Amino acid sequence: MKSFIYAFWAFAFILGFAGFSPKAIAQDFTACKAMFPGGIVPKAASRTVQNLCKITDNKAIFAIRFDTTRKTPNWLAHKLSPAEANGQTKRKRPKFSPDPAIISADQAIDKSYVKSGFSRGHIVPAADMSWSLASYKDTFRFSNVVPQKQRFNAGVWLGMEDKLRKLVKARNVDIWDFSGVYGQVQTEPSIGKYPHDPVIPKCFYKIFVAKDKDSQKYKVMTALYHWDDYTKLKTWAKSVTSLARVKMRTGIDFLEGLALEDTYDATFWGVKMPQNIGDCA
């Protein structure tokens, strides 16, 4: 029996030395159900995913579906409340760092981005979490980062991030946000050196969801962007699209089984549906 115990702890030590963390095993979204409209978690479109529920100060702040093959998140989900949107504080940016809940070899490191030509692009915006120092710091993990060109990161992507915060304040309602990526840039498939070589996503999307207080149905606004969309910050609305288009491109039904409004509510969102809806194939 003693020999078995010694062997077990020796094996555990080897795993730990190799970068395997107990936190990287058997994590789920049980504590993060509030991050999903209706508490419905989207089905995984890949078998190589790890689910992470980020909790700070005993509060779930966002959910991550991380792809251990692509070494980037597939998507993240969070809910922004009026109290959080109005409680945002300007904070000193920390350094980006690996997520201790993910095996080291399955994610990027800071060196992956050095001289790569790509920025460390947030998926859940740091500003959305600035109401708490702990939650703000958690957005600077590589589980919440993908390679982005800075002109895209500081352009249309930032423009839609800003829109979410303005909507939450103006409408005084909680709004859920699914933000994610798919595809791969063929001319520049990845950055960094193996094993810390995250894929460069070709396409980016956002899905905003708000529940109507009267009908109890969900309002939805979505957008699709190309990785090299270098148009100005205020032009983000030109890429607004349909939920059906996002589902077709990602293979994910993010709002399966929920009662959705039949038509897009341009008045609520403050944005018209473009004649040529956004797309990225």
RAZI-V896244 format. One record per run of one state. SS is the DSSP state (~ for helix, > for strand, _ for the rest). FROM is the first residue (numbers start at 1). TO is the last residue. If there is no record, write none. Layout:
<<SS:FROM:TO> <SS:FROM:TO>>
This chain:
<<_:1:1> <~:2:17> <_:18:21> <~:22:24> <_:25:29> <~:30:35> <_:36:36> <~:37:39> <_:40:48> <>:49:56> <_:57:58> <>:59:67> <_:68:71> <>:72:80> <_:81:81> <~:82:86> <_:87:96> <>:97:97> <_:98:103> <~:104:106> <_:107:109> <~:110:113> <_:114:118> <>:119:122> <_:123:125> <~:126:129> <_:130:132> <~:133:138> <_:139:140> <>:141:141> <~:142:144> <>:145:148> <_:149:149> <~:150:153> <_:154:155> <~:156:171> <_:172:174> <>:175:182> <_:183:189> <>:190:190> <_:191:198> <>:199:199> <_:200:202> <>:203:211> <_:212:217> <>:218:226> <_:227:232> <~:233:239> <>:240:241> <_:242:242> <~:243:250> <_:251:259> <>:260:260> <_:261:265> <~:266:269> <_:270:281>>
